[in-house]
Amino acid sequence: MHKYVIMGAQGCGKGTQAKLLKQQFDIVHISVGDIFRWHIQSHTKLGARIKRLIAAGNMVDDETVEQIIRERLALHDWNFGFILDGFPRTKIQAEFFLESYDIDAVIHIVVPDAIVFERVLARRLCSQCGLDYNLIHHRPAAVDTCDVCGGKLVIRSDDNEEGLRQRLKDYRTQTEPVLDLFARKELVIQTDGARCIDDVQKDIQSQLKPRSMK
């Protein structure tokens, strides 16, 4: 069984690399961001609260995130393991997780802030099916139109310079200390996310291989 957490600043490529690892190891990709977006698009009470927080550039509170993670992992649809994307983001979340679950590795993708801004501001989301696009690496065939369902591509409400600066600030002050906690348990592997997607994936797999043999 493979159980991983993938971490890094916005735009580092967590989602892309997590999906590739999902295919490689036949594991479940659990994206906290996708769960948030589902609640928002489904107009749930939780979704309305999350939408207000994200629009203001704030992080979703620890209690809400913990509830979402517990409920998702309780489904036990991860027979061969899972990769958690977008969690944990605070020390409190990390401590709760380590008390309740064991993991094999924490994958830390490192990218400079300049690349974060370039990638995030180029992101687009299909307003109908939710498929992700990026005007740098994954352009639609027709401008502002989803290749799959024909829906209109939109910019995420929090993908703006002001919101991104706040999220990077939160990442530095709240999420990076989480990496120190995982590092003390010798769980962290680190990779340079500024490289091409395939090179990053090969590096991650090469570092995970010795751990899977333990």
matplotlib code that plots the C-alpha trace (Angstrom):
import matplotlib.pyplot as plt

x = [0.0, 1.2, 0.1, 1.5, 1.0, 2.0, 2.8, 4.0, 2.9, 0.0, 1.0, 3.8, 2.2, 0.8, -2.4, -0.6, 2.0, -0.6, -2.6, 0.4, 1.2, -2.4, -2.0, 1.4, 0.4, -3.3, -4.1, -6.8, -6.1, -7.8, -7.7, -9.0, -9.4, -11.6, -13.8, -14.1, -15.1, -17.7, -19.3, -19.2, -20.7, -23.3, -24.4, -24.1, -23.9, -20.3, -19.7, -21.1, -18.7, -15.7, -16.5, -16.5, -13.2, -11.4, -12.7, -11.2, -7.9, -8.2, -7.6, -10.5, -10.4, -8.8, -12.0, -13.7, -10.7, -10.4, -14.1, -13.7, -10.6, -12.1, -15.3, -13.3, -10.9, -13.7, -15.0, -12.2, -12.1, -8.3, -7.4, -3.9, -3.4, -4.0, -2.2, -3.5, -3.3, -3.8, -3.6, -2.4, -1.9, -1.4, 0.5, -2.8, -4.0, -0.7, -0.8, -4.4, -3.5, -0.4, -2.4, -5.0, -3.2, 0.2, 1.9, 4.9, 6.2, 5.6, 6.4, 7.5, 7.5, 9.6, 9.2, 10.2, 7.5, 7.9, 6.9, 4.0, 2.5, 3.1, 1.4, -1.5, -2.5, -2.7, -5.0, -8.6, -11.4, -14.4, -17.5, -19.5, -17.4, -14.6, -11.7, -8.5, -6.6, -3.5, -2.7, 1.0, 1.0, -2.6, -4.4, -7.9, -8.3, -10.8, -10.3, -12.1, -13.9, -13.6, -12.4, -14.5, -18.0, -17.8, -18.3, -16.9, -13.5, -13.4, -10.7, -11.0, -12.3, -9.1, -6.7, -5.7, -2.6, -3.9, -5.4, -2.2, 0.0, -2.1, -2.0, 1.8, 2.0, -0.2, 2.0, 5.2, 3.9, 1.5, 2.3, 6.1, 6.3, 4.3, 7.2, 9.5, 7.2, 7.2, 11.0, 11.7, 9.9, 12.1, 9.1, 9.9, 11.4, 12.0, 11.9, 12.4, 9.0, 10.4, 11.4, 9.2, 6.3, 8.0, 11.3, 9.6, 7.6, 10.7, 12.5, 9.6, 9.3, 13.0, 12.9, 9.8, 11.1, 13.5, 10.7, 8.3, 10.9, 11.1]
y = [0.0, 3.5, 6.4, 9.8, 13.5, 16.0, 19.6, 22.8, 26.4, 27.2, 26.5, 24.1, 21.2, 19.2, 18.2, 17.2, 15.1, 13.5, 12.4, 10.8, 9.0, 7.8, 6.2, 4.7, 3.1, 2.6, 4.8, 7.3, 11.0, 13.0, 16.7, 18.9, 21.7, 19.6, 18.7, 22.4, 23.2, 20.4, 21.9, 25.4, 24.2, 22.1, 25.2, 23.5, 25.4, 24.4, 25.5, 29.0, 29.3, 28.0, 30.4, 33.4, 32.5, 31.7, 34.9, 36.9, 35.1, 33.3, 29.6, 27.3, 26.6, 23.5, 22.1, 22.1, 20.6, 17.9, 17.0, 16.8, 14.5, 12.2, 11.8, 11.2, 8.6, 6.9, 5.8, 3.3, 3.2, 3.3, -0.4, 0.3, 3.6, 7.3, 10.6, 13.6, 16.9, 20.2, 18.8, 19.4, 23.2, 23.9, 22.3, 21.5, 19.6, 17.7, 16.7, 15.4, 13.5, 11.9, 10.8, 9.1, 7.8, 6.6, 7.6, 6.5, 9.8, 13.5, 14.9, 18.5, 20.3, 23.5, 26.3, 30.0, 32.6, 34.1, 30.8, 30.4, 33.7, 32.8, 29.5, 30.4, 33.5, 31.3, 28.8, 28.3, 26.1, 24.7, 26.2, 23.1, 20.0, 21.4, 20.3, 22.3, 24.1, 26.2, 28.6, 27.8, 24.0, 22.9, 25.2, 24.4, 23.8, 26.7, 29.9, 29.9, 26.7, 23.3, 20.5, 17.9, 19.5, 22.8, 24.8, 28.3, 28.5, 30.9, 32.2, 30.9, 33.5, 33.3, 33.3, 37.0, 38.7, 40.0, 36.6, 34.8, 37.0, 36.3, 32.5, 32.6, 34.4, 31.8, 29.1, 30.5, 31.1, 28.2, 25.4, 25.4, 24.7, 21.5, 20.3, 20.6, 18.4, 15.7, 16.1, 15.3, 12.0, 11.5, 11.4, 14.3, 14.0, 17.1, 17.9, 20.9, 21.7, 24.3, 21.5, 19.9, 17.6, 14.3, 15.2, 16.0, 12.8, 10.7, 12.3, 11.7, 8.1, 7.5, 8.8, 6.9, 3.6, 2.9, 3.7, 1.2, -1.5, -1.1]
z = [0.0, -0.9, 1.3, 0.5, 1.1, -1.6, -0.6, -2.1, -2.8, -5.2, -8.8, -7.9, -9.8, -6.9, -8.7, -11.9, -10.1, -7.8, -10.8, -12.4, -9.1, -9.0, -12.4, -11.5, -8.2, -8.7, -5.7, -4.9, -5.4, -2.7, -3.5, -0.7, -3.2, -5.4, -2.4, -1.5, -5.1, -5.1, -2.0, -3.6, -7.0, -5.1, -3.1, 0.3, 3.5, 3.9, 0.3, 1.0, 4.0, 2.1, -0.8, 1.5, 3.0, -0.3, -1.9, 0.9, 0.5, 3.8, 4.7, 5.6, 9.4, 10.8, 12.2, 8.9, 7.0, 9.7, 9.2, 5.5, 5.7, 8.2, 6.1, 2.9, 4.3, 6.1, 2.7, 2.6, -1.2, -1.2, -1.3, -2.7, -0.9, -1.4, -2.1, -0.3, -2.2, -0.4, 3.1, 5.8, 5.6, 9.3, 12.2, 13.9, 10.8, 10.6, 14.2, 13.9, 10.8, 12.3, 15.4, 13.2, 10.1, 9.1, 5.8, 3.8, 2.5, 2.2, -1.3, -1.2, -4.6, -4.5, -7.0, -6.9, -6.2, -9.7, -11.3, -8.9, -10.1, -13.7, -13.4, -11.1, -13.1, -16.3, -14.7, -16.0, -14.9, -16.9, -15.4, -16.3, -15.8, -13.6, -15.8, -15.1, -17.9, -17.9, -20.7, -20.4, -20.6, -21.2, -23.6, -24.9, -28.6, -28.8, -26.8, -23.4, -24.3, -22.6, -25.0, -23.2, -22.6, -24.5, -21.2, -20.7, -19.1, -16.1, -13.8, -10.2, -7.8, -5.7, -8.7, -8.6, -7.5, -4.2, -3.2, -4.3, -2.2, 0.8, 0.1, -0.3, 3.0, 4.7, 3.1, 4.5, 8.0, 8.5, 6.0, 5.8, 9.6, 8.9, 6.7, 9.6, 11.6, 8.9, 8.3, 12.0, 11.3, 8.2, 5.9, 3.5, 0.0, -2.0, -5.8, -8.0, -9.5, -11.9, -14.3, -16.9, -15.7, -16.8, -15.1, -11.8, -11.9, -12.6, -9.7, -7.3, -8.3, -8.0, -4.4, -3.5, -4.8, -1.9, 0.6, -1.1, -0.7, 3.1]

ax = plt.figure().add_subplot(projection="3d")
ax.plot(x, y, z, "-o")
ax.set_aspect("equal")
plt.show()
